Amino acid sequence: MANEHANVVIIGGGCIGTSAAYHLCKAGVEGVVLVEREFLASGSTGRCAGGMRQQWATRGNVILAKHSMAAFRNFQQELGQDIDFVQGGYLLTGYTAEMMEEFARHVKVQNSLGVNTRLVSPREVREIAPLLNTEGMLGAAYGPTDGLANPFLVVEGYARRAREMGCRILTRTTVVGLEKGPGRLMAVLTDRGRISANWVILAAGAYSSQIAAMAGVSVPIRPYRHQILVTEPLERCHDPMVIDLHHNLYFSQDKHGSFLTGQTDKDEPAGLSIAEKWRSGVQIARKLVSLMPALAGVNVLRHWAGLYEVTPDAQPIIGRLGGCENFLIASGFSGHGFMLSPISGRLLSEIVVHGKTLTVDIADYSVDRFSGTYQIETNVV
């Protein structure tokens, strides 16, 4: 590949990039090329927890999540790929009156948008999650239709169908530059050659700001290390994903019985390191046993780190970038790109096909919002 042309070049082979490839091809767009520097799902997608929830503080995120949940629910029927999808619900636990008041405001917003969430008492929490320690807990916000899926299988489903419809996927291909002309990008430069393009989509997760800089564009996305532990498989005993904002921890039991638990190190500096830190692993394990005492003595099988790509308001950047009419971005999901990937890929395809989004208004997700006032998403861990 020395010099070739594509209609659309997608940079990034995770859940967002492959979703965009699938939706573009489904819409009849030809000449789609996806470029991934390693292998598909090798970045944040393959290192995430696989959770999907509609319990957000901002209206926009609730709307995006609702659309994505519908897509995950119909994924196997639409794409023919089993993704280990289960709807065991989500519990966001509260330990202070302020937290419960905030959850109540969020539930009101979610209900107004047709999402079935509610506040539950500690007694109801014990009914939903009998092994969860509710000492000091005042209650929780509960979303019974939230759930989990396997990120690798989601990417496999999108990529396979995209290939079948004509998408070229170039793995082990590194973007080394972006060629910019007046008001648009002209080409993507890789270590295997130049690809001129009518459209360029940036879906490179934690590396998006670095790649945008190749076109002289500044994007306020900073990468932070996030660490996860996985236990040995156990008999099924726990249904919901638990998000504990008070203790800065989340955990769930996957379809095959393992508990997966993680946290963001609040003292972690921005950077691209994904080396595991033993101190963080010990902290995670101690927190999990405190909240789930029955797991004391259970063996930890794996410990890994991945990257959150974080924006100042913990919400994604979706839309045109850098004053270029043909340069699109979907990144900065602040740890929640997987759960919002179906709708994100669809919105990107709508811009390419129609010149604007049809399903959801994305004005609030423009990178330009950071030059004014913006609402911070608080339901993140």
ZIHU-V841217 format. One record per residue. RES is the residue in one small letter. PSI is psi as a letter, one per 20 degrees, with the letter a starting at -180 (none if undefined). Layout:
# ZIHU-V841217
res | psi
RES | PSI
RES | PSI
This chain:
# ZIHU-V841217
res | psi
m | n
a | g
n | o
e | r
h | q
a | q
n | g
v | p
v | p
i | p
i | o
g | p
g | k
g | b
c | h
i | g
g | g
t | h
s | g
a | g
a | g
y | g
h | h
l | g
c | h
k | h
a | i
g | j
v | p
e | r
g | k
v | p
v | p
l | p
v | p
e | p
r | h
e | d
f | r
l | p
a | k
s | i
g | c
s | h
t | g
g | i
r | j
c | r
a | i
g | j
g | q
m | p
r | q
q | j
q | n
w | r
a | h
t | q
r | g
g | g
n | h
v | g
i | g
l | g
a | h
k | g
h | g
s | h
m | g
a | h
a | g
f | h
r | h
n | j
f | g
q | h
q | g
e | g
l | i
g | k
q | p
d | p
i | j
d | k
f | p
v | q
q | n
g | i
g | r
y | p
l | p
l | o
t | q
g | p
y | i
t | q
a | h
e | g
m | g
m | h
e | h
e | g
f | h
a | g
r | g
h | g
v | h
k | g
v | g
q | g
n | h
s | h
l | j
g | j
v | p
n | n
t | r
r | r
l | q
v | q
s | r
p | h
r | g
e | h
v | g
r | h
e | h
i | h
a | n
p | h
l | i
l | p
n | o
t | j
e | p
g | i
m | p
l | i
g | a
a | r
a | p
y | p
g | n
p | i
t | i
d | r
g | b
l | q
a | r
n | o
p | h
f | h
l | h
v | g
v | g
e | g
g | g
y | g
a | g
r | g
r | h
a | g
r | g
e | h
m | j
g | i
c | p
r | p
i | o
l | n
t | r
r | k
t | o
t | p
v | p
v | i
g | r
l | p
e | p
k | p
g | a
p | o
g | j
r | r
l | q
m | h
a | q
v | p
l | p
t | r
d | i
r | i
g | a
r | p
i | o
s | q
a | q
n | h
w | q
v | p
i | p
l | o
a | l
a | j
g | c
a | i
y | j
s | h
s | h
q | g
i | g
a | h
a | h
m | h
a | j
g | k
v | p
s | p
v | p
p | m
i | p
r | p
p | p
y | p
r | p
h | p
q | q
i | q
l | q
v | p
t | r
e | q
p | p
l | r
e | q
r | p
c | i
h | p
d | g
p | q
m | p
v | p
i | o
d | n
l | h
h | g
h | j
n | l
l | q
y | q
f | q
s | r
q | p
d | r
k | h
h | j
g | i
s | q
f | p
l | p
t | q
g | r
q | r
t | p
d | o
k | h
d | j
e | p
p | q
a | q
g | r
l | j
s | p
i | k
a | p
e | q
k | o
w | h
r | g
s | h
g | g
v | g
q | g
i | g
a | g
r | g
k | g
l | g
v | h
s | h
l | h
m | m
p | h
a | i
l | j
a | p
g | i
v | p
n | p
v | p
l | h
r | q
h | p
w | r
a | q
g | a
l | p
y | p
e | o
v | p
t | r
p | h
d | j
a | k
q | q
p | r
i | o
i | p
g | a
r | q
l | q
g | k
g | j
c | p
e | h
n | j
f | o
l | q
i | q
a | n
s | r
g | k
f | i
s | l
g | j
h | k
g | h
f | g
m | i
l | j
s | h
p | g
i | h
s | g
g | h
r | g
l | g
l | g
s | h
e | h
i | g
v | g
v | g
h | i
g | i
k | r
t | q
l | h
t | g
v | p
d | p
i | j
a | h
d | i
y | j
s | q
v | h
d | i
r | h
f | i
s | i
g | c
t | q
y | q
q | p
i | p
e | p
t | i
n | m
v | q
v | none
